[in-house]
Amino acid sequence: MDKILVVDDDPIIGEMLKFVLDSKGYLAFISNKPEQTVHNILQNSIDLIMLDQFIFGVSGIEVCKKIQENETTANVPILMMSAHSKVKKKCLAAGATDFIFKPFEMKTLFLKIETILKQTKV
């Protein structure tokens, strides 16, 4: 079972994503504390991170960079999310594997998740 860590400060989005991810056979973990992301990845053997670009005044881009700079977490794929259309390039440049605009359709989300997870298992 693939484990997905959702890092988002909106509890409604977090709980909704946990519900739909769990219903699709993933094991979802929710965090609204971006400073604990590396710890959460290591503690839970995370396979994929869904990271909001803006969390409680913290830049998800900076969190993404920290994940990529850490030797033990650098290979964990990151799907960044944002409602801001102008941040996609910055997120990808920071090391995100892919990007999805909020609000997103579940079909699009699951296609991205499946594609990322297949690529990492090759």
N, CA, C and O atoms as CSV, one atom per row, in Angstrom:
chain,resi,resn,atom,element,x,y,z
A,1,MET,N,N,0.845,-1.178,0.000
A,1,MET,CA,C,0.000,0.000,0.000
A,1,MET,C,C,0.891,1.242,0.000
A,1,MET,O,O,1.747,1.403,0.870
A,2,ASP,N,N,0.681,2.107,-0.974
A,2,ASP,CA,C,1.463,3.340,-1.066
A,2,ASP,C,C,0.999,4.337,-0.007
A,2,ASP,O,O,-0.193,4.483,0.263
A,3,LYS,N,N,1.981,5.017,0.583
A,3,LYS,CA,C,1.713,5.993,1.636
A,3,LYS,C,C,1.908,7.390,1.081
A,3,LYS,O,O,2.935,7.701,0.478
A,4,ILE,N,N,0.901,8.228,1.298
A,4,ILE,CA,C,0.931,9.601,0.791
A,4,ILE,C,C,0.797,10.576,1.961
A,4,ILE,O,O,-0.108,10.462,2.787
A,5,LEU,N,N,1.718,11.531,2.007
A,5,LEU,CA,C,1.674,12.591,3.012
A,5,LEU,C,C,1.122,13.850,2.365
A,5,LEU,O,O,1.687,14.359,1.396
A,6,VAL,N,N,0.015,14.350,2.906
A,6,VAL,CA,C,-0.592,15.595,2.431
A,6,VAL,C,C,-0.200,16.696,3.410
A,6,VAL,O,O,-0.509,16.617,4.599
A,7,VAL,N,N,0.483,17.725,2.903
A,7,VAL,CA,C,0.892,18.865,3.733
A,7,VAL,C,C,0.105,20.073,3.250
A,7,VAL,O,O,0.407,20.655,2.208
A,8,ASP,N,N,-0.911,20.440,4.026
A,8,ASP,CA,C,-1.816,21.530,3.648
A,8,ASP,C,C,-2.391,22.125,4.922
A,8,ASP,O,O,-2.727,21.390,5.850
A,9,ASP,N,N,-2.508,23.439,4.980
A,9,ASP,CA,C,-3.014,24.081,6.191
A,9,ASP,C,C,-4.529,24.191,6.245
A,9,ASP,O,O,-5.072,24.641,7.254
A,10,ASP,N,N,-5.220,23.797,5.196
A,10,ASP,CA,C,-6.677,23.829,5.180
A,10,ASP,C,C,-7.197,22.474,5.664
A,10,ASP,O,O,-7.087,21.482,4.944
A,11,PRO,N,N,-7.766,22.418,6.882
A,11,PRO,CA,C,-8.205,21.131,7.425
A,11,PRO,C,C,-9.305,20.466,6.591
A,11,PRO,O,O,-9.403,19.239,6.565
A,12,ILE,N,N,-10.116,21.249,5.924
A,12,ILE,CA,C,-11.169,20.670,5.085
A,12,ILE,C,C,-10.551,19.948,3.891
A,12,ILE,O,O,-10.951,18.832,3.560
A,13,ILE,N,N,-9.584,20.581,3.251
A,13,ILE,CA,C,-8.894,19.949,2.120
A,13,ILE,C,C,-8.149,18.707,2.605
A,13,ILE,O,O,-8.192,17.660,1.959
A,14,GLY,N,N,-7.473,18.825,3.733
A,14,GLY,CA,C,-6.737,17.693,4.282
A,14,GLY,C,C,-7.618,16.491,4.541
A,14,GLY,O,O,-7.293,15.378,4.128
A,15,GLU,N,N,-8.727,16.704,5.219
A,15,GLU,CA,C,-9.633,15.596,5.531
A,15,GLU,C,C,-10.296,15.028,4.278
A,15,GLU,O,O,-10.478,13.816,4.166
A,16,MET,N,N,-10.655,15.896,3.344
A,16,MET,CA,C,-11.247,15.435,2.090
A,16,MET,C,C,-10.250,14.571,1.326
A,16,MET,O,O,-10.605,13.507,0.819
A,17,LEU,N,N,-8.993,15.032,1.243
A,17,LEU,CA,C,-7.969,14.255,0.542
A,17,LEU,C,C,-7.697,12.934,1.255
A,17,LEU,O,O,-7.533,11.905,0.599
A,18,LYS,N,N,-7.645,12.944,2.572
A,18,LYS,CA,C,-7.453,11.694,3.312
A,18,LYS,C,C,-8.563,10.712,2.982
A,18,LYS,O,O,-8.296,9.537,2.728
A,19,PHE,N,N,-9.792,11.174,2.982
A,19,PHE,CA,C,-10.935,10.301,2.691
A,19,PHE,C,C,-10.833,9.693,1.294
A,19,PHE,O,O,-10.971,8.480,1.135
A,20,VAL,N,N,-10.590,10.534,0.274
A,20,VAL,CA,C,-10.567,10.014,-1.097
A,20,VAL,C,C,-9.322,9.159,-1.355
A,20,VAL,O,O,-9.396,8.163,-2.075
A,21,LEU,N,N,-8.184,9.541,-0.776
A,21,LEU,CA,C,-6.980,8.729,-0.955
A,21,LEU,C,C,-7.137,7.359,-0.287
A,21,LEU,O,O,-6.805,6.331,-0.876
A,22,ASP,N,N,-7.643,7.360,0.939
A,22,ASP,CA,C,-7.875,6.097,1.639
A,22,ASP,C,C,-8.875,5.227,0.870
A,22,ASP,O,O,-8.706,4.010,0.789
A,23,SER,N,N,-9.903,5.843,0.313
A,23,SER,CA,C,-10.923,5.070,-0.426
A,23,SER,C,C,-10.371,4.473,-1.718
A,23,SER,O,O,-10.932,3.512,-2.245
A,24,LYS,N,N,-9.277,5.033,-2.230
A,24,LYS,CA,C,-8.641,4.512,-3.446
A,24,LYS,C,C,-7.523,3.510,-3.122
A,24,LYS,O,O,-6.818,3.052,-4.021
A,25,GLY,N,N,-7.367,3.176,-1.847
A,25,GLY,CA,C,-6.395,2.162,-1.473
A,25,GLY,C,C,-5.039,2.684,-1.050
A,25,GLY,O,O,-4.111,1.901,-0.847
A,26,TYR,N,N,-4.908,3.987,-0.916
A,26,TYR,CA,C,-3.670,4.568,-0.409
A,26,TYR,C,C,-3.801,4.746,1.099
A,26,TYR,O,O,-4.911,4.780,1.629
A,27,LEU,N,N,-2.685,4.858,1.777
A,27,LEU,CA,C,-2.688,5.193,3.190
A,27,LEU,C,C,-2.245,6.645,3.295
A,27,LEU,O,O,-1.087,6.969,3.030
A,28,ALA,N,N,-3.172,7.521,3.683
A,28,ALA,CA,C,-2.905,8.959,3.692
A,28,ALA,C,C,-2.599,9.457,5.097
A,28,ALA,O,O,-3.240,9.067,6.073
A,29,PHE,N,N,-1.607,10.326,5.169
A,29,PHE,CA,C,-1.247,11.027,6.391
A,29,PHE,C,C,-1.428,12.517,6.118
A,29,PHE,O,O,-1.071,13.002,5.044
A,30,ILE,N,N,-1.978,13.236,7.080
A,30,ILE,CA,C,-2.242,14.661,6.904
A,30,ILE,C,C,-1.395,15.445,7.895
A,30,ILE,O,O,-1.288,15.077,9.064
A,31,SER,N,N,-0.794,16.531,7.415
A,31,SER,CA,C,-0.021,17.411,8.287
A,31,SER,C,C,-0.283,18.860,7.906
A,31,SER,O,O,-0.334,19.203,6.725
A,32,ASN,N,N,-0.448,19.700,8.905
A,32,ASN,CA,C,-0.547,21.136,8.652
A,32,ASN,C,C,0.685,21.854,9.209
A,32,ASN,O,O,0.677,23.067,9.418
A,33,LYS,N,N,1.744,21.070,9.444
A,33,LYS,CA,C,2.989,21.621,9.990
A,33,LYS,C,C,4.126,21.350,9.012
A,33,LYS,O,O,4.770,20.304,9.082
A,34,PRO,N,N,4.371,22.278,8.110
A,34,PRO,CA,C,5.396,22.052,7.093
A,34,PRO,C,C,6.796,21.829,7.660
A,34,PRO,O,O,7.620,21.163,7.034
A,35,GLU,N,N,7.068,22.380,8.838
A,35,GLU,CA,C,8.388,22.214,9.441
A,35,GLU,C,C,8.649,20.763,9.873
A,35,GLU,O,O,9.791,20.396,10.147
A,36,GLN,N,N,7.601,19.945,9.933
A,36,GLN,CA,C,7.742,18.547,10.323
A,36,GLN,C,C,7.722,17.591,9.127
A,36,GLN,O,O,7.670,16.374,9.310
A,37,THR,N,N,7.763,18.126,7.917
A,37,THR,CA,C,7.610,17.297,6.725
A,37,THR,C,C,8.703,16.240,6.608
A,37,THR,O,O,8.395,15.068,6.389
A,38,VAL,N,N,9.954,16.618,6.746
A,38,VAL,CA,C,11.045,15.639,6.628
A,38,VAL,C,C,10.884,14.556,7.693
A,38,VAL,O,O,11.028,13.369,7.398
A,39,HIS,N,N,10.589,14.954,8.918
A,39,HIS,CA,C,10.369,13.986,10.002
A,39,HIS,C,C,9.214,13.040,9.654
A,39,HIS,O,O,9.328,11.829,9.842
A,40,ASN,N,N,8.115,13.584,9.154
A,40,ASN,CA,C,6.952,12.757,8.800
A,40,ASN,C,C,7.272,11.780,7.676
A,40,ASN,O,O,6.801,10.643,7.684
A,41,ILE,N,N,8.066,12.218,6.718
A,41,ILE,CA,C,8.456,11.339,5.611
A,41,ILE,C,C,9.225,10.138,6.161
A,41,ILE,O,O,8.932,8.992,5.817
A,42,LEU,N,N,10.197,10.407,7.007
A,42,LEU,CA,C,11.043,9.349,7.543
A,42,LEU,C,C,10.290,8.444,8.511
A,42,LEU,O,O,10.457,7.224,8.480
A,43,GLN,N,N,9.470,9.030,9.360
A,43,GLN,CA,C,8.747,8.265,10.368
A,43,GLN,C,C,7.719,7.319,9.738
A,43,GLN,O,O,7.476,6.231,10.260
A,44,ASN,N,N,7.125,7.725,8.633
A,44,ASN,CA,C,6.028,6.947,8.039
A,44,ASN,C,C,6.381,6.274,6.722
A,44,ASN,O,O,5.502,5.706,6.073
A,45,SER,N,N,7.639,6.321,6.312
A,45,SER,CA,C,8.077,5.708,5.041
A,45,SER,C,C,7.186,6.145,3.877
A,45,SER,O,O,6.614,5.316,3.168
A,46,ILE,N,N,7.081,7.438,3.698
A,46,ILE,CA,C,6.184,8.033,2.709
A,46,ILE,C,C,6.672,7.757,1.284
A,46,ILE,O,O,7.868,7.825,0.998
A,47,ASP,N,N,5.719,7.444,0.394
A,47,ASP,CA,C,6.009,7.173,-1.014
A,47,ASP,C,C,5.786,8.387,-1.908
A,47,ASP,O,O,6.380,8.485,-2.982
A,48,LEU,N,N,4.930,9.314,-1.470
A,48,LEU,CA,C,4.593,10.501,-2.259
A,48,LEU,C,C,4.151,11.607,-1.315
A,48,LEU,O,O,3.448,11.360,-0.335
A,49,ILE,N,N,4.572,12.832,-1.622
A,49,ILE,CA,C,4.162,13.995,-0.832
A,49,ILE,C,C,3.284,14.877,-1.696
A,49,ILE,O,O,3.634,15.197,-2.832
A,50,MET,N,N,2.146,15.267,-1.155
A,50,MET,CA,C,1.312,16.293,-1.779
A,50,MET,C,C,1.514,17.546,-0.932
A,50,MET,O,O,1.125,17.586,0.235
A,51,LEU,N,N,2.120,18.558,-1.524
A,51,LEU,CA,C,2.571,19.723,-0.773
A,51,LEU,C,C,1.925,20.998,-1.296
A,51,LEU,O,O,2.064,21.346,-2.468
A,52,ASP,N,N,1.219,21.685,-0.411
A,52,ASP,CA,C,0.624,22.968,-0.779
A,52,ASP,C,C,1.748,24.000,-0.932
A,52,ASP,O,O,2.732,23.974,-0.192
A,53,GLN,N,N,1.592,24.882,-1.874
A,53,GLN,CA,C,2.629,25.887,-2.137
A,53,GLN,C,C,2.688,26.956,-1.055
A,53,GLN,O,O,3.747,27.539,-0.823
A,54,PHE,N,N,1.569,27.222,-0.390
A,54,PHE,CA,C,1.534,28.265,0.638
A,54,PHE,C,C,0.856,27.713,1.882
A,54,PHE,O,O,-0.340,27.423,1.868
A,55,ILE,N,N,1.625,27.568,2.965
A,55,ILE,CA,C,1.106,26.969,4.188
A,55,ILE,C,C,1.439,27.860,5.375
A,55,ILE,O,O,2.609,28.023,5.724
A,56,PHE,N,N,0.413,28.441,6.000
A,56,PHE,CA,C,0.628,29.259,7.206
A,56,PHE,C,C,1.797,30.217,7.079
A,56,PHE,O,O,2.604,30.333,8.002
A,57,GLY,N,N,1.899,30.892,5.973
A,57,GLY,CA,C,2.964,31.860,5.786
A,57,GLY,C,C,4.316,31.252,5.417
A,57,GLY,O,O,5.308,31.970,5.287
A,58,VAL,N,N,4.355,29.945,5.250
A,58,VAL,CA,C,5.585,29.255,4.867
A,58,VAL,C,C,5.513,28.952,3.380
A,58,VAL,O,O,4.454,28.599,2.861
A,59,SER,N,N,6.616,29.088,2.712
A,59,SER,CA,C,6.659,28.769,1.296
A,59,SER,C,C,6.822,27.265,1.101
A,59,SER,O,O,7.806,26.676,1.548
A,60,GLY,N,N,5.862,26.659,0.439
A,60,GLY,CA,C,5.980,25.252,0.087
A,60,GLY,C,C,7.182,25.007,-0.806
A,60,GLY,O,O,7.745,23.913,-0.810
A,61,ILE,N,N,7.573,26.013,-1.553
A,61,ILE,CA,C,8.757,25.907,-2.402
A,61,ILE,C,C,10.000,25.699,-1.540
A,61,ILE,O,O,10.864,24.893,-1.886
A,62,GLU,N,N,10.097,26.416,-0.423
A,62,GLU,CA,C,11.230,26.244,0.488
A,62,GLU,C,C,11.190,24.860,1.135
A,62,GLU,O,O,12.229,24.223,1.308
A,63,VAL,N,N,9.999,24.400,1.488
A,63,VAL,CA,C,9.862,23.051,2.053
A,63,VAL,C,C,10.299,22.017,1.025
A,63,VAL,O,O,10.997,21.060,1.362
A,64,CYS,N,N,9.894,22.205,-0.219
A,64,CYS,CA,C,10.280,21.315,-1.302
A,64,CYS,C,C,11.799,21.263,-1.444
A,64,CYS,O,O,12.376,20.186,-1.595
A,65,LYS,N,N,12.439,22.419,-1.394
A,65,LYS,CA,C,13.898,22.479,-1.499
A,65,LYS,C,C,14.565,21.723,-0.352
A,65,LYS,O,O,15.553,21.020,-0.566
A,66,LYS,N,N,14.032,21.864,0.868
A,66,LYS,CA,C,14.605,21.167,2.021
A,66,LYS,C,C,14.477,19.651,1.861
A,66,LYS,O,O,15.390,18.905,2.215
A,67,ILE,N,N,13.359,19.210,1.337
A,67,ILE,CA,C,13.165,17.776,1.089
A,67,ILE,C,C,14.192,17.285,0.077
A,67,ILE,O,O,14.791,16.223,0.251
A,68,GLN,N,N,14.390,18.062,-0.979
A,68,GLN,CA,C,15.325,17.684,-2.041
A,68,GLN,C,C,16.778,17.725,-1.572
A,68,GLN,O,O,17.606,16.956,-2.060
A,69,GLU,N,N,17.091,18.611,-0.637
A,69,GLU,CA,C,18.464,18.750,-0.144
A,69,GLU,C,C,18.836,17.690,0.887
A,69,GLU,O,O,20.016,17.464,1.154
A,70,ASN,N,N,17.829,17.041,1.463
A,70,ASN,CA,C,18.064,16.025,2.481
A,70,ASN,C,C,18.346,14.690,1.789
A,70,ASN,O,O,17.519,14.193,1.026
A,71,GLU,N,N,19.493,14.129,2.056
A,71,GLU,CA,C,19.927,12.896,1.397
A,71,GLU,C,C,18.918,11.754,1.553
A,71,GLU,O,O,18.742,10.951,0.636
A,72,THR,N,N,18.263,11.681,2.705
A,72,THR,CA,C,17.363,10.564,2.972
A,72,THR,C,C,15.963,10.763,2.399
A,72,THR,O,O,15.192,9.807,2.318
A,73,THR,N,N,15.623,11.986,2.001
A,73,THR,CA,C,14.279,12.242,1.470
A,73,THR,C,C,14.285,12.723,0.022
A,73,THR,O,O,13.223,12.903,-0.573
A,74,ALA,N,N,15.457,12.932,-0.545
A,74,ALA,CA,C,15.560,13.537,-1.876
A,74,ALA,C,C,14.853,12.742,-2.978
A,74,ALA,O,O,14.446,13.319,-3.987
A,75,ASN,N,N,14.704,11.440,-2.799
A,75,ASN,CA,C,14.077,10.622,-3.837
A,75,ASN,C,C,12.569,10.470,-3.694
A,75,ASN,O,O,11.934,9.812,-4.518
A,76,VAL,N,N,11.991,11.067,-2.664
A,76,VAL,CA,C,10.547,10.979,-2.481
A,76,VAL,C,C,9.888,11.991,-3.415
A,76,VAL,O,O,10.171,13.186,-3.330
A,77,PRO,N,N,9.008,11.522,-4.311
A,77,PRO,CA,C,8.377,12.450,-5.254
A,77,PRO,C,C,7.429,13.423,-4.556
A,77,PRO,O,O,6.806,13.105,-3.543
A,78,ILE,N,N,7.344,14.611,-5.132
A,78,ILE,CA,C,6.529,15.682,-4.560
A,78,ILE,C,C,5.556,16.188,-5.617
A,78,ILE,O,O,5.962,16.600,-6.704
A,79,LEU,N,N,4.269,16.153,-5.287
A,79,LEU,CA,C,3.228,16.749,-6.117
A,79,LEU,C,C,2.812,18.034,-5.424
A,79,LEU,O,O,2.138,18.001,-4.395
A,80,MET,N,N,3.214,19.170,-5.988
A,80,MET,CA,C,2.867,20.447,-5.371
A,80,MET,C,C,1.508,20.921,-5.868
A,80,MET,O,O,1.100,20.636,-6.993
A,81,MET,N,N,0.809,21.665,-4.982
A,81,MET,CA,C,-0.544,22.144,-5.268
A,81,MET,C,C,-0.616,23.632,-4.980
A,81,MET,O,O,0.021,24.128,-4.051
A,82,SER,N,N,-1.408,24.348,-5.794
A,82,SER,CA,C,-1.630,25.762,-5.523
A,82,SER,C,C,-2.804,26.278,-6.344
A,82,SER,O,O,-3.098,25.774,-7.428
A,83,ALA,N,N,-3.459,27.283,-5.807
A,83,ALA,CA,C,-4.502,27.987,-6.556
A,83,ALA,C,C,-3.896,29.123,-7.372
A,83,ALA,O,O,-4.576,29.719,-8.207
A,84,HIS,N,N,-2.627,29.423,-7.135
A,84,HIS,CA,C,-1.945,30.510,-7.836
A,84,HIS,C,C,-1.340,29.988,-9.134
A,84,HIS,O,O,-0.480,29.107,-9.118
A,85,SER,N,N,-1.785,30.525,-10.228
A,85,SER,CA,C,-1.372,30.008,-11.536
A,85,SER,C,C,0.065,30.340,-11.899
A,85,SER,O,O,0.637,29.703,-12.783
A,86,LYS,N,N,0.651,31.309,-11.245
A,86,LYS,CA,C,1.990,31.752,-11.635
A,86,LYS,C,C,3.128,31.034,-10.907
A,86,LYS,O,O,4.292,31.380,-11.111
A,87,VAL,N,N,2.826,30.052,-10.070
A,87,VAL,CA,C,3.877,29.421,-9.279
A,87,VAL,C,C,4.321,28.054,-9.813
A,87,VAL,O,O,5.270,27.470,-9.290
A,88,LYS,N,N,3.667,27.553,-10.819
A,88,LYS,CA,C,3.992,26.211,-11.314
A,88,LYS,C,C,5.470,26.084,-11.672
A,88,LYS,O,O,6.122,25.135,-11.238
A,89,LYS,N,N,6.007,27.007,-12.445
A,89,LYS,CA,C,7.414,26.927,-12.859
A,89,LYS,C,C,8.344,26.960,-11.660
A,89,LYS,O,O,9.337,26.233,-11.626
A,90,LYS,N,N,8.033,27.803,-10.666
A,90,LYS,CA,C,8.870,27.901,-9.471
A,90,LYS,C,C,8.848,26.594,-8.674
A,90,LYS,O,O,9.872,26.165,-8.141
A,91,CYS,N,N,7.687,25.975,-8.601
A,91,CYS,CA,C,7.559,24.707,-7.875
A,91,CYS,C,C,8.376,23.611,-8.557
A,91,CYS,O,O,9.095,22.861,-7.896
A,92,LEU,N,N,8.264,23.526,-9.855
A,92,LEU,CA,C,9.017,22.513,-10.600
A,92,LEU,C,C,10.519,22.782,-10.526
A,92,LEU,O,O,11.320,21.852,-10.429
A,93,ALA,N,N,10.890,24.048,-10.574
A,93,ALA,CA,C,12.314,24.406,-10.467
A,93,ALA,C,C,12.882,24.067,-9.083
A,93,ALA,O,O,14.075,23.796,-8.948
A,94,ALA,N,N,12.029,24.084,-8.067
A,94,ALA,CA,C,12.464,23.767,-6.697
A,94,ALA,C,C,12.645,22.269,-6.489
A,94,ALA,O,O,13.186,21.841,-5.469
A,95,GLY,N,N,12.192,21.468,-7.458
A,95,GLY,CA,C,12.376,20.024,-7.351
A,95,GLY,C,C,11.103,19.215,-7.291
A,95,GLY,O,O,11.152,17.993,-7.153
A,96,ALA,N,N,9.952,19.881,-7.393
A,96,ALA,CA,C,8.690,19.129,-7.401
A,96,ALA,C,C,8.649,18.215,-8.621
A,96,ALA,O,O,9.111,18.576,-9.703
A,97,THR,N,N,8.094,17.047,-8.425
A,97,THR,CA,C,7.960,16.075,-9.512
A,97,THR,C,C,6.886,16.508,-10.489
A,97,THR,O,O,7.030,16.350,-11.701
A,98,ASP,N,N,5.798,17.061,-9.945
A,98,ASP,CA,C,4.686,17.519,-10.768
A,98,ASP,C,C,3.929,18.591,-9.997
A,98,ASP,O,O,4.252,18.886,-8.846
A,99,PHE,N,N,2.930,19.164,-10.633
A,99,PHE,CA,C,2.160,20.273,-10.071
A,99,PHE,C,C,0.703,20.102,-10.467
A,99,PHE,O,O,0.397,19.640,-11.566
A,100,ILE,N,N,-0.200,20.482,-9.555
A,100,ILE,CA,C,-1.623,20.466,-9.859
A,100,ILE,C,C,-2.249,21.751,-9.328
A,100,ILE,O,O,-1.961,22.190,-8.215
A,101,PHE,N,N,-3.116,22.342,-10.155
A,101,PHE,CA,C,-3.801,23.572,-9.753
A,101,PHE,C,C,-5.010,23.245,-8.884
A,101,PHE,O,O,-5.739,22.290,-9.150
A,102,LYS,N,N,-5.212,24.047,-7.843
A,102,LYS,CA,C,-6.419,23.974,-7.014
A,102,LYS,C,C,-7.447,24.933,-7.585
A,102,LYS,O,O,-7.057,26.006,-8.045
A,103,PRO,N,N,-8.689,24.627,-7.586
A,103,PRO,CA,C,-9.246,23.320,-7.246
A,103,PRO,C,C,-8.992,22.332,-8.374
A,103,PRO,O,O,-8.914,22.720,-9.540
A,104,PHE,N,N,-8.866,21.073,-8.033
A,104,PHE,CA,C,-8.583,20.064,-9.044
A,104,PHE,C,C,-9.689,19.025,-9.077
A,104,PHE,O,O,-10.425,18.835,-8.109
A,105,GLU,N,N,-9.784,18.365,-10.209
A,105,GLU,CA,C,-10.732,17.263,-10.340
A,105,GLU,C,C,-10.057,16.001,-9.829
A,105,GLU,O,O,-8.860,15.802,-10.040
A,106,MET,N,N,-10.809,15.160,-9.166
A,106,MET,CA,C,-10.253,13.942,-8.592
A,106,MET,C,C,-9.639,13.038,-9.664
A,106,MET,O,O,-8.613,12.399,-9.429
A,107,LYS,N,N,-10.258,12.987,-10.817
A,107,LYS,CA,C,-9.730,12.148,-11.899
A,107,LYS,C,C,-8.317,12.609,-12.282
A,107,LYS,O,O,-7.416,11.788,-12.455
A,108,THR,N,N,-8.137,13.902,-12.411
A,108,THR,CA,C,-6.827,14.460,-12.750
A,108,THR,C,C,-5.821,14.181,-11.635
A,108,THR,O,O,-4.676,13.815,-11.901
A,109,LEU,N,N,-6.248,14.354,-10.401
A,109,LEU,CA,C,-5.370,14.099,-9.260
A,109,LEU,C,C,-4.884,12.654,-9.265
A,109,LEU,O,O,-3.687,12.402,-9.134
A,110,PHE,N,N,-5.801,11.710,-9.414
A,110,PHE,CA,C,-5.409,10.302,-9.357
A,110,PHE,C,C,-4.557,9.887,-10.553
A,110,PHE,O,O,-3.699,9.014,-10.423
A,111,LEU,N,N,-4.780,10.493,-11.702
A,111,LEU,CA,C,-3.910,10.216,-12.846
A,111,LEU,C,C,-2.479,10.669,-12.553
A,111,LEU,O,O,-1.520,9.963,-12.866
A,112,LYS,N,N,-2.346,11.845,-11.952
A,112,LYS,CA,C,-1.014,12.352,-11.607
A,112,LYS,C,C,-0.353,11.468,-10.555
A,112,LYS,O,O,0.825,11.133,-10.678
A,113,ILE,N,N,-1.095,11.091,-9.531
A,113,ILE,CA,C,-0.550,10.242,-8.469
A,113,ILE,C,C,-0.083,8.902,-9.041
A,113,ILE,O,O,1.032,8.457,-8.767
A,114,GLU,N,N,-0.942,8.268,-9.834
A,114,GLU,CA,C,-0.593,6.970,-10.415
A,114,GLU,C,C,0.635,7.071,-11.314
A,114,GLU,O,O,1.504,6.200,-11.278
A,115,THR,N,N,0.711,8.122,-12.116
A,115,THR,CA,C,1.855,8.312,-13.018
A,115,THR,C,C,3.140,8.497,-12.218
A,115,THR,O,O,4.160,7.883,-12.531
A,116,ILE,N,N,3.095,9.336,-11.191
A,116,ILE,CA,C,4.289,9.578,-10.363
A,116,ILE,C,C,4.735,8.302,-9.673
A,116,ILE,O,O,5.923,7.980,-9.680
A,117,LEU,N,N,3.805,7.571,-9.079
A,117,LEU,CA,C,4.182,6.366,-8.348
A,117,LEU,C,C,4.722,5.295,-9.283
A,117,LEU,O,O,5.649,4.576,-8.911
A,118,LYS,N,N,4.174,5.166,-10.478
A,118,LYS,CA,C,4.696,4.200,-11.461
A,118,LYS,C,C,6.117,4.565,-11.873
A,118,LYS,O,O,6.967,3.687,-12.025
A,119,GLN,N,N,6.375,5.856,-12.056
A,119,GLN,CA,C,7.709,6.307,-12.471
A,119,GLN,C,C,8.755,6.021,-11.397
A,119,GLN,O,O,9.904,5.715,-11.715
A,120,THR,N,N,8.364,6.120,-10.133
A,120,THR,CA,C,9.334,5.920,-9.062
A,120,THR,C,C,9.617,4.449,-8.802
A,120,THR,O,O,10.607,4.111,-8.152
A,121,LYS,N,N,8.759,3.575,-9.302
A,121,LYS,CA,C,8.950,2.143,-9.067
A,121,LYS,C,C,9.626,1.444,-10.232
A,121,LYS,O,O,9.802,0.225,-10.206
A,122,VAL,N,N,10.005,2.191,-11.242
A,122,VAL,CA,C,10.651,1.590,-12.415
A,122,VAL,C,C,12.100,1.279,-12.111
A,122,VAL,O,O,12.816,0.768,-12.972
